[in-house]
């Protein structure tokens, strides 16, 4: 089982590519499996050290079970254990989550990206018991806690992390990007859980906890993983000036969507739309339309997402000779 210290580098979070017409409520067989295979191969070829699928950007909540099965099978067959994989198994209830976890285990996933059942908010005790039960039922499947407080209506307090680190030994990492209190969480879990931030804040994690900041995740990787990979390599080598330039470049590319990302209510309403719009605009992959019921996206926000995608493509072109092999430097 993949352990906390094994999680290194840049984990690309991928969308679930959708066929034309997937935005219709009565659509069936919506997954573009050819694009799924092409994107997975491209990300591994271009240096992603791990892949995460079927999260929010992967539309885990809006995939039919048949589409979920088809996508996960294609995804894992294409990866073919070339890099570690975490696949979303979050569901409204424990029984459905367990069925998904069983399928992931049987199909060869290294781990599951797992949030809490979300219809009824849980207490700390319920949350700990849920992950403990998952560990007992699936002892060989690593779990990445999907620590999205707004989506799961749970604050993921220090008491949760302290307890789950002991009660759920398969919880080896967390998708977690809150900088405040990071050192306390690392201490509370005894280093048994790798708190993995996104590529926009990983430099701040590294400033506060350089020895434990070994990886980041990036939904931006579906626009081209090069900048995020280069940043992780620069941080790992301690190359401060290349890292600074990469942070500036990534910040410039993401500046158009900052007002949306900084507004928790707005971001919660338009997260999927924003991600798929900027990914499609960047041109590295084709993730297709948004599945229902989340198609609404005001034009001013869509325009900002498209500009983000264009800027991301621009920084990749500017650093094309260096991103693949060494830290990017500004010309």
Buried (B, 14 or more C-beta within 10 A) or exposed (E): BBEBEBBBBBBBBBBBBBBEEBBEEEBEEBBBBEBBBBBBEBBBEBBBBBBBBBBBBBBBBBBBEEBBBBBBBBBBBBBEEEBBBBBBBBBEEBEBBBEBBBBBBEBEBBBBBBBBBBEEEBEBEEBBBBBBBBBEBBEEBBBBBBBBEEBBEBBBEBBBBBBBBEBBBBBBBBBBBBBEEBEEBBEBBEEBBBBBBBBBBBBBBBEEBEEBBBBBBBBBBBBBBBBBBBBBBBBBEEBEEBBBBBBEBBEBBBEBBEEBBEEEEBBEBBBBBBBBBBBBBBBBBBBBBBBEEBEEBEEEBBEBBBBBBBBBBBBBEBBEEBBBEBBBEEE
